[in-house]
Amino acid sequence: PFHKIVNIPNKYVGHIIGSKGSRIKSIEHSCRCKIWYDKTTKSFHIAGDSISQVNIAKNFIIKALNNTINNINHYNNYPKYNSKINKTNKYFAII
């Protein structure tokens, strides 16, 4: 068996695992690997029968991390609307 370790920042671990482990289970199923998160080393462990399966699973985890970071950054760049009405044009002001 082949084994890889992928380190991911703690604040994104919940997003990578998904609700009830759904995202990790789908990666495991598509790559035919076993993936688990070790809290002591704060990393994902991937084990599989071939090196290609393990590398594909690692790439899926990294892609999921990049999608998560892009979604969070995109959400944080939305304009925030102020509830106070701007007196000059009577519309909501964008802060």
C-alpha positions as CSV (number, residue, x, y, z in Angstrom):
1,P,0.0,0.0,0.0
2,F,1.0,3.6,-0.7
3,H,0.6,6.4,1.8
4,K,0.7,10.2,1.6
5,I,0.2,13.0,4.1
6,V,-1.5,16.3,3.2
7,N,-1.3,19.2,5.7
8,I,-4.1,21.7,5.6
9,P,-4.7,24.8,7.8
10,N,-7.0,24.1,10.7
11,K,-9.7,26.7,9.7
12,Y,-10.4,24.8,6.4
13,V,-10.5,21.2,7.7
14,G,-14.3,21.4,8.4
15,H,-14.9,22.6,4.8
16,I,-12.7,19.8,3.3
17,I,-14.4,17.1,5.3
18,G,-17.9,18.3,4.5
19,S,-21.1,17.6,6.4
20,K,-20.9,14.2,8.0
21,G,-17.8,13.5,6.0
22,S,-19.6,13.7,2.6
23,R,-16.8,15.3,0.7
24,I,-14.1,12.9,2.0
25,K,-16.3,9.9,1.3
26,S,-16.9,11.0,-2.3
27,I,-13.1,11.4,-2.8
28,E,-12.6,7.9,-1.2
29,H,-15.2,6.4,-3.4
30,S,-13.9,7.9,-6.7
31,C,-10.2,7.2,-6.0
32,R,-10.6,3.8,-4.1
33,C,-8.5,5.0,-1.2
34,K,-8.9,5.4,2.5
35,I,-8.7,9.0,3.8
36,W,-8.7,10.0,7.4
37,Y,-7.9,13.1,9.4
38,D,-5.4,12.8,12.3
39,K,-6.0,15.5,14.9
40,T,-2.7,15.1,16.6
41,T,-0.6,15.8,13.4
42,K,-3.4,18.0,12.0
43,S,-3.1,16.4,8.6
44,F,-5.0,14.1,6.2
45,H,-3.6,10.7,5.6
46,I,-4.3,8.9,2.3
47,A,-3.7,5.2,1.8
48,G,-4.3,3.2,-1.4
49,D,-3.2,0.2,-3.5
50,S,-1.5,2.2,-6.2
51,I,0.5,5.5,-6.2
52,S,-1.7,6.9,-8.9
53,Q,-4.9,6.5,-6.8
54,V,-3.1,8.2,-3.9
55,N,-1.9,11.1,-6.0
56,I,-5.4,11.6,-7.5
57,A,-6.9,11.7,-4.0
58,K,-4.3,14.2,-2.9
59,N,-5.0,16.4,-5.9
60,F,-8.8,16.2,-5.1
61,I,-8.1,17.3,-1.6
62,I,-6.0,20.2,-2.7
63,K,-8.6,21.2,-5.3
64,A,-11.3,21.1,-2.6
65,L,-9.1,23.4,-0.5
66,N,-8.6,25.8,-3.3
67,N,-12.3,25.9,-4.1
68,T,-13.0,26.5,-0.4
69,I,-10.6,29.4,-0.2
70,N,-11.9,30.9,-3.4
71,N,-15.5,30.7,-2.2
72,I,-14.6,32.3,1.2
73,N,-12.7,35.1,-0.5
74,H,-15.5,35.7,-3.0
75,Y,-18.0,35.9,-0.2
76,N,-15.9,38.3,1.7
77,N,-15.6,40.6,-1.3
78,Y,-19.3,41.3,-1.6
79,P,-20.3,44.9,-0.8
80,K,-21.8,45.4,2.6
81,Y,-25.0,47.5,2.7
82,N,-25.6,50.1,5.3
83,S,-29.1,50.4,6.6
84,K,-28.8,54.2,7.0
85,I,-30.2,56.1,4.0
86,N,-27.8,58.5,2.3
87,K,-29.5,62.0,2.5
88,T,-28.2,63.1,-0.9
89,N,-29.7,60.6,-3.2
90,K,-32.2,58.7,-0.9
91,Y,-30.7,55.3,-1.7
92,F,-28.9,52.9,0.5
93,A,-25.3,53.8,0.9
94,I,-22.6,51.2,0.1
95,I,-19.8,51.2,2.7
